[in-house]
Amino acid sequence: MNITTTSLEGVLVIEPQVFDDKRGFFMETFHHKRYREHGINRTFVQDNLSYSAQDTLRGLHFQVRHPQAKLIQVVTGAIFDVAVDIRSGSPSFGQWVGIRLSENNRRQVYIPEGFAHGFCVLSESAHCLYKCSDFYAPDDEGGILWSDPAIGIDWPIEEPIVSDKDGNYPLLGDLSPQQLPRH
């Protein structure tokens, strides 16, 4: 497995070993011991699968009292996956990194606690599978407006399809430290 660091400390791009032959391919999508050897030492407690149509943009999401590390991959289609550092006092607070994940490149991205997460769909549709280190708590969710100009994410789609909730999140600068995840 090949692991690449990004410009944000802790956010990693993972290229699992893939065994291809005329029948198709095989890959381990997670192996606790092997991932731990590479610094990803989280117990994942929940797996999520999302299906989204082209130009859908989901995010930017986080949980406040129950922050989640996430291991994300695309099963079908292609997405542009984004992590935003929202750790108070971090030298990279408010900075973002974007990674293209697809069924073809078979990459994964690891996002530790303390980051907001979102993605947009680049293909006709996409199935995204992600592991979380804490359970989803509906009363604990938070979010940042996907188009926050202070963050300046360069989304690769022109007119995203966004939920009402995602379209009404506050700007990062309008959140108090109590509204951000603890780390």
Secondary structure, 3 states (H helix, E strand, C coil): CEEEECCCCCCEEEECCEEEECCEEEECCCCHHHHHHCCCCCCCCEEEEEEEECCEEEEEEEECCCCCCEEEEEEECEEEEEEEECCCCCCCCCCEEEEEEECCCCCEEEECCCEEEEEEECCCEEEEEEEECCCCCHHHEEECCCCCCCCCCCCCCCCCECCHHHHCCCCHHHCCHHHCCCC
